[in-house]
């Protein structure tokens, strides 16, 4: 044990045996009693100021050791969707999309029954359940400290889709395409690990899906001017992605003339993307209906980067600087007319 020393005490064997027998009946041992005696001697003989100084130093060293241990730990987060329900897990180690792909290939080929059960009895058996709120925190940490949260995976066994997060945000593919890609990636043996990953991603090029809860860089683009309403900056989102897949609508069809307007809002006071998109469904008969869409931490981080780039293109200023200028102008007192 760290910071401990061993004391050797010589005692006659028969006496020690007899003493041990008595203490066992009392539910203790010679070692525990000796430790108690040493502690009593320490508290009685060592000055109080010295004890306090030692306690403070040891508490600090223990806290530093715990912090270093936690800093060295890596985590992987999982969301599993099956039978219309979501479950969330945390794994205390690093996993990448290749390992997920290997699992999916075996699962799809063998049809092992419920996906979540197969996952929990696979190489990921160490997963620990977490709450939806804890999973959202892991999503945020993935974008802020990717060296800590090294992987995030959303396995949708109902839709047979798999989503993951990289530096650009969400990416979603059909499970079958992921299975095929990992098969081709490992057809050549004795490659370096990064070569397997490169071959795997090459096979997935052009296979990405648009998926609810996983708005990606390729889904997000803006048009028109940035408008300011009630301390919010409104960004009009182009709807050149599969909006039906994301919002559960039916506008991408010739069966009706419904249209959709989508706005992403930026709160200038907090410097954050608002939690929900503003989605307005315009029915062909003139009715308007709001569609709820709550953003997760990864989508908000992706939107923030895209907003900042668009703002610089439109105004020549960063989002932060443009917001500060706009709020300063709003708070400035009106000028008095000159006589």
N, C-alpha and C positions, 0 to 999 in steps of 0.2 A: 504493500500500500504506500502511496506517495506521502512523503513527509512524516513517515512513521519509522520508529526504530524498534528492534527486538531486544527484550531484556531476558538474560539467562539467569534463572534462580535455581540454585542447587538445593534439593530436599530429599530426604531419605525415602526410597521407593515405597516401603510398606506403609509409612505414614501418609504419603501422598495418595496411595491407593485407598486407604481408609477414609481420608478426608474427601476424596472424590465421590466415594459411595454415599457419604452423608449429604453432600451438596447436591448430588443427582436427585436424591429423594426430596430435596427442597426446591427442585426445579431450576437449579443453576449449576455452574461449573467453577472449578478452581480459577480458570483464566478470567471469567467474568468477575469473580469476587476480588481477584488481584487487581483488575482494572479499576474497580470501585475504590479499593484502598489507595491506589496511586492517585486517582482523581481527588479523593479527600485530602491526601497529603499536599497535592498541588494547590488546591483552593485554600488550605489552611496556612501554608508556608510561603507561597509566592505572593509578593505585594500586589494589591489590587490594581495599581496603575500598570504594572507589568502584564497582568492577566488581560486587561482591557486592550493594551497595545498588541498583544499576541492575537486576541480575538479579532480585532479590526483587520490585522494583516491577513489572517487565515480566511476571513470572510471575503476579503478582496481577491485573494488568490483563487478561492473557490468560484466566485462570480466570473472571474476572467477565464477560468478553465471551462465553465459552462458556456460562456459566450463563444470561446474558440471552438468548442465542440459543435455548437449550433451553427456557427459560420461555415464549418466544414461539411455540414450535412447538405445533401441535395434531395430535391423532391420532384415527383411527377404527379400530376393531377389527372383524374379521369372523371368524365361524365358518361354514364351508360344509360341508353334509352331502349326500353323494351316493353312491349305490351302497353304502350301509352304512358309509362311511368319513367321517371328519371332517378338515378342513384348516383351518388358522388363518392369518390374515393381519393385517398392520398397514398402514395408509395414512397417510402423513404430511401429512394435511390434514383439514379439516372436511367431513363429509358428513352429510346428514340423511335422514330417512325418505322425503321427497319424491323425492330423487334415486334412492334404492333403488327406489321405486315406479315411476318412469319406466323404469328398467332392466327391472324385472319385466314391465311392460306390453309392452315391445318383445319381450322374450324369449318370453313366453307367446303372443304373437300370431304370431311368426315360427317358433316351435319350432326354436330354433337348435342343438339337440343338447345335449351335456353342459352343465349349468348353470355349472360352475366354469370351463370353457373360455370360455363366453360372458362371464362376469364379468371374466376376466383380459384380454379383448380389448375391453372396453367402456370407459366413462369412468373405471373403477376399475383400469385397466391398471397403475397404479403400485403396486399392492399388493405387499408383501414378506412372504414366509412367516415365521411365528414358531412357536414350540413351544406345546404345550398349556399348559405352565407359564407362559409369557410371556403367553398369552391370558388366563389366570386373573388374572394381575397387572393386566392392562389392565381387566378387569372390576372388580377392587377399586378401581382408581384412578378408574374412571368414577363410582363412588358417592362417593368421597372428594373428588375434584377434577374435577367435570364440565366445568369450563372447559378442562381439559387433554385429557381423553379425551371428545371432543364427541359421539361416536356409537359404539354397539356394535350389531352386526347378526348375527343367526343365520339363515342362509338354508338351509332344509331342502328340497332339491329332491326327496327321496324322498317326503316327506309333503306337499310343496307348501305349506309354511308359512313365514312370515317372522316373526321375533321381534326386538324392539328394547328398549332400556332408556331409561326416562325417570326423572324424579325419584322416582316411585313404585315403580320396579322394572321387571320384565319386562312386556311386552305382546306377544301373539301373535295373528296373523290368517292366514286362508287367503291364499295368494298371489293367487288370482283376485279376491278382494274388494279387496285392495290395488290391483291393476291397475284395477279398475272405479272405485275411489274417486279415483285420481289422474286418470283420464279426466274425471270430473265436476268435479274441482277446477279443471281448466284449460280448461273449456268457456268460461269468461269470461276475456277477456284484459285486460291493463292493470290488474290488481289489484296491491296491495302484496304483498310476499312473505309477510307474516304472514296475509294473507287467503287465500292459496292453501292454507297449512297448516291454517287453521281449517276451510275447506271440505272439505279432505281428511279430517281427523279426524272431522268431522260425518258423513261418508258411512260411516265405519267404526264408528260407535256401534252397540253391540249385536252386533258381529261377532267379538268376541274369543274365542279358543280357550283351553282348558286344555292345556298341553303339558309333557311331561317335560323337566326342566332349566330350566323357565321359570315356576316357581310365582310367581304375581302377588299383589298386594294383595287382589284379589277372591277368590282361592282360599284365603286364610289367615284362619281365625277359630278361637277357642279356646272351650272349655267346661270346666265343673267347676273344682274348686279347684286351685291350683298346689301341687304336692307337692315335697318336698325329699328327694333320695336321693343319698348319697355326694357331697356338695358340688355337686350338680346340681339345678337347678330344672326340673321336668318340666311341660310344657304340653301338655294333651290337645287335639289338633287335630280340629276338626269335619270330617267327610268329606262335606261337601255340595258337593264339586266332582267332576269326572270322575276318580276315583282310578285307574280302569283305564288312562286315557291317560297318567297320570303314573307309575304303578308297574308297569304291564304285567300287572295282575291281571285277573280276570274276575268281579268281585263285583257290578258294575252290570248284572245280568242275572237273569232269572227261572229260569235253567237250574240254579242251585245256591243253597244257603243260606250261602255263604261270607261272612264279614265281615272288616272291616279296622279295626285300631286304630292310630292314628298319634300319635306324641309328638315334640315338638320340645324339645330340651334346651338349657339355658343353664348354662354353666360359671361358677359364682360367683367362683372364684379368678382366672380370666383375664378375666372380664367379656365373654366371647364366646359366641356361639351355637355349639354343637357342630357338627362337620363333617358329621354324618349324622343323618337322621331315624331314629327308632326305629319301624319299621313291622312290625306283627305280623299275619300272615294267619291267620285262624281258619277251618279247613275245617269243613264241615258234619259230617264224620265224627269230629270231635274233635281232629284233628291241628292243630298250630300250626307255622307256618313264618315265619322272618324274611324280610323283603324289603329288599334293600339299596337305599338312596337317598342318594347323596352330594350335599350342597348346594354350589352355587357361591357366589361372593362376593356377587352381586346378591341371590340368594335369602336368604343369611344376613343381609344388611343389611335386607331387607324384614321378615324374621322378627323381627329385633331391635327394630325400631320397633313392630311389632304386639305383641310381648311386653311392651315397656315400657308401652304404652297399657293393655294388659290387666291388668298388675300394678298400675298406679295405680288402675284401676277396682275391683280385688279387694281391695287392701290399703291404698290411699290413699298409697302410697309409690312412688317410682320403682324401677325394677329394680335400679339400683345401690345405692340406700339400703336396700331390702329385703334384698338379698344381704349387705350389710355388717352389718346388724343380725342376720341369721340366723347368719352365721359368727362374730360376736362372742359370741353366746349359746352356740354350740357349743364355743367355745374357753374360755369362762369356767369356772374351777374349781368343782367342786360345793360347795354350801354345807354347812357342818358343822351337824349337829343340835344344838340348844340343850339343855343339861342342866336 
